[in-house]
Amino acid sequence: MSYSILDLPPAAFSTHAPALVDLYIEAMGYEASLRTRAIHSWRSAVMEAGFVAACALRGEELLGVTYGFIGRPEHWWYRQISQGIRRQHPGSHPTEAPALWLRNYFELAEIHVHPRAQGKGIGRALLQHLLNQVHTPNILLSTPEVPQERSAAFHLYRSVGFEDVLRNFYFLGDPRPFAVLRAPSQVTQ
């Protein structure tokens, strides 16, 4: 399958957010009712420091999307992860891993490939493209837990050096368990 990976500057990302969110909803099997809220959230992300986004296209067909930004303590995700670290790693000092990883990290917020285009290397190409632009020492992401890590997402993340930070972690408001993973940026380069 022939496709191109293109950067999505903030204005283009915001303009195309409805189509990007539609791909996200289909790839994740989410209810369409979250579309409006997700579009707003994705458009807001362009204001974050270090925002980077890319998409995969075959002609005019959108095959995949990824984006992220530099994490900071004011973010809901940061607060959730910080609490999880304190719960799952009691007694660890703020200057030790994994708490130390939260000091300067890139949050890989989303990476999705349309279901009919999965398994063709698009996710890997999107991930590598995005990570080649990251200038923080750590990259963090969350992904739904699956038995024995039997998913394309886990295979991809492990293959580029992501390791566990939190396992079977529950975000407020989501009934599914998640894994929070981290890679030092030089490993993924």
Solvent accessible surface area in square Angstrom, and as a share of the most:
residue,aa,sasa,rsa
1,M,97,0.43
2,S,91,0.59
3,Y,62,0.24
4,S,58,0.37
5,I,41,0.21
6,L,81,0.40
7,D,79,0.41
8,L,17,0.08
9,P,79,0.50
10,P,63,0.40
11,A,78,0.60
12,A,32,0.25
13,F,0,0.00
14,S,30,0.20
15,T,94,0.55
16,H,93,0.42
17,A,0,0.00
18,P,36,0.23
19,A,52,0.40
20,L,3,0.02
21,V,0,0.00
22,D,61,0.32
23,L,9,0.04
24,Y,27,0.10
25,I,18,0.09
26,E,97,0.43
27,A,25,0.20
28,M,63,0.28
29,G,64,0.62
30,Y,54,0.21
31,E,131,0.59
32,A,76,0.59
33,S,105,0.68
34,L,34,0.17
35,R,89,0.32
36,T,111,0.64
37,R,177,0.65
38,A,10,0.08
39,I,18,0.09
40,H,130,0.58
41,S,59,0.38
42,W,7,0.02
43,R,96,0.35
44,S,53,0.34
45,A,8,0.07
46,V,23,0.13
47,M,165,0.74
48,E,31,0.14
49,A,64,0.50
50,G,39,0.37
51,F,27,0.11
52,V,23,0.13
53,A,4,0.03
54,A,0,0.00
55,C,6,0.03
56,A,0,0.00
57,L,40,0.20
58,R,90,0.33
59,G,66,0.64
60,E,173,0.77
61,E,50,0.22
62,L,36,0.18
63,L,0,0.00
64,G,0,0.00
65,V,0,0.00
66,T,0,0.00
67,Y,10,0.04
68,G,0,0.00
69,F,19,0.08
70,I,63,0.32
71,G,9,0.09
72,R,97,0.35
73,P,79,0.49
74,E,109,0.49
75,H,24,0.11
76,W,115,0.40
77,W,28,0.10
78,Y,40,0.15
79,R,110,0.40
80,Q,19,0.08
81,I,0,0.00
82,S,19,0.12
83,Q,76,0.34
84,G,0,0.00
85,I,5,0.02
86,R,151,0.55
87,R,150,0.55
88,Q,77,0.34
89,H,64,0.29
90,P,106,0.66
91,G,86,0.82
92,S,40,0.26
93,H,98,0.44
94,P,83,0.52
95,T,70,0.41
96,E,89,0.40
97,A,50,0.39
98,P,11,0.07
99,A,25,0.20
100,L,71,0.35
101,W,40,0.14
102,L,14,0.07
103,R,152,0.55
104,N,69,0.35
105,Y,0,0.00
106,F,3,0.01
107,E,12,0.05
108,L,6,0.03
109,A,26,0.20
110,E,39,0.17
111,I,24,0.12
112,H,17,0.07
113,V,16,0.09
114,H,17,0.08
115,P,59,0.37
116,R,144,0.53
117,A,0,0.00
118,Q,86,0.38
119,G,82,0.79
120,K,95,0.40
121,G,40,0.38
122,I,1,0.01
123,G,15,0.14
124,R,101,0.37
125,A,30,0.23
126,L,0,0.00
127,L,1,0.01
128,Q,53,0.23
129,H,54,0.24
130,L,0,0.00
131,L,0,0.00
132,N,80,0.41
133,Q,59,0.26
134,V,10,0.06
135,H,169,0.76
136,T,8,0.05
137,P,64,0.40
138,N,12,0.06
139,I,0,0.00
140,L,1,0.01
141,L,3,0.02
142,S,35,0.23
143,T,8,0.04
144,P,38,0.24
145,E,31,0.14
146,V,46,0.26
147,P,103,0.65
148,Q,134,0.59
149,E,49,0.22
150,R,192,0.70
151,S,36,0.23
152,A,80,0.62
153,A,37,0.29
154,F,1,0.01
155,H,127,0.57
156,L,22,0.11
157,Y,12,0.05
158,R,75,0.28
159,S,58,0.37
160,V,19,0.11
161,G,28,0.27
162,F,6,0.02
163,E,74,0.33
164,D,62,0.32
165,V,8,0.04
166,L,1,0.01
167,R,64,0.23
168,N,95,0.49
169,F,5,0.02
170,Y,118,0.45
171,F,14,0.06
172,L,135,0.67
173,G,82,0.79
174,D,36,0.19
175,P,121,0.76
176,R,76,0.28
177,P,40,0.25
178,F,18,0.08
179,A,0,0.00
180,V,0,0.00
181,L,0,0.00
182,R,29,0.10
183,A,0,0.00
184,P,20,0.13
185,S,15,0.10
186,Q,131,0.58
187,V,78,0.45
188,T,4,0.03
189,Q,109,0.49
